[in-house]
Amino acid sequence: MPHDVALIATIAIGFALAFIFGFIANRLGLPPLVGYLVAGVVVGPSTPGFVADSAMAGQLAESASCFSCSVSACISQSPI
């Protein structure tokens, strides 16, 4: 079985940068969401440095949106 670490590297770097920038934003008195957005800009294709595989990132984004829609549908159906 061949091992391809591009997917794991993309997820790990995205989470690490989101954690770092979220922590920095929180220390500055801003919501962590601002840090998460900055991390997305840093990893994005419009900046120099590490650029994630755009095809794989698109697939991950679609999967995440489908997951969040299904979770929100399950939550809205639960009798809380």
C-alpha positions as CSV (number, residue, x, y, z in Angstrom):
1,M,0.0,0.0,0.0
2,P,1.6,3.3,-1.1
3,H,1.8,6.1,1.5
4,D,0.9,9.6,0.5
5,V,1.3,12.2,3.2
6,A,0.0,15.2,1.3
7,L,-3.5,14.9,2.8
8,I,-2.2,14.5,6.3
9,A,0.3,17.3,5.9
10,T,-2.4,19.7,4.6
11,I,-4.7,18.9,7.5
12,A,-1.9,19.1,10.1
13,I,-0.5,22.3,8.8
14,G,-3.9,23.9,8.6
15,F,-4.8,22.9,12.1
16,A,-1.4,24.0,13.5
17,L,-1.6,27.4,11.8
18,A,-5.2,27.9,12.9
19,F,-4.2,27.1,16.5
20,I,-1.3,29.5,16.4
21,F,-3.1,32.4,14.8
22,G,-6.2,31.8,16.9
23,F,-4.1,31.9,20.1
24,I,-2.4,35.1,18.9
25,A,-5.7,36.7,18.1
26,N,-7.1,35.7,21.5
27,R,-4.1,37.2,23.2
28,L,-4.7,40.5,21.3
29,G,-8.3,40.6,22.5
30,L,-9.8,39.5,19.2
31,P,-12.0,36.5,18.6
32,P,-10.1,33.4,17.6
33,L,-12.1,33.3,14.4
34,V,-10.0,36.2,13.2
35,G,-6.9,34.1,13.7
36,Y,-8.4,31.2,11.8
37,L,-9.2,33.5,8.9
38,V,-5.6,34.8,8.9
39,A,-4.3,31.2,8.9
40,G,-6.5,30.5,5.8
41,V,-5.0,33.5,4.1
42,V,-1.5,32.5,4.9
43,V,-2.0,29.0,3.6
44,G,-4.0,30.2,0.6
45,P,-2.7,30.3,-3.0
46,S,-2.4,34.1,-3.1
47,T,0.6,34.3,-0.7
48,P,4.1,33.0,-1.0
49,G,5.3,30.1,1.1
50,F,3.5,26.9,1.8
51,V,0.6,26.4,-0.6
52,A,-1.7,23.5,-0.1
53,D,-2.7,21.3,-3.0
54,S,-5.7,23.3,-4.3
55,A,-7.6,20.3,-5.7
56,M,-7.3,18.4,-2.4
57,A,-8.2,21.5,-0.4
58,G,-11.3,22.0,-2.5
59,Q,-12.3,18.4,-1.8
60,L,-11.7,18.9,1.9
61,A,-13.8,22.0,1.9
62,E,-16.7,20.3,0.2
63,S,-16.4,17.4,2.6
64,A,-16.4,19.8,5.6
65,S,-19.4,21.7,4.3
66,C,-21.4,18.4,3.8
67,F,-20.4,17.3,7.3
68,S,-21.4,20.5,8.9
69,C,-24.8,20.5,7.1
70,S,-25.5,17.0,8.2
71,V,-24.5,17.8,11.8
72,S,-26.7,20.9,11.9
73,A,-29.6,18.9,10.4
74,C,-29.2,16.2,13.2
75,I,-29.0,18.9,15.9
76,S,-32.1,20.7,14.6
77,Q,-34.0,17.4,14.7
78,S,-33.0,16.4,18.3
79,P,-35.4,17.3,21.1
80,I,-33.2,19.4,23.3
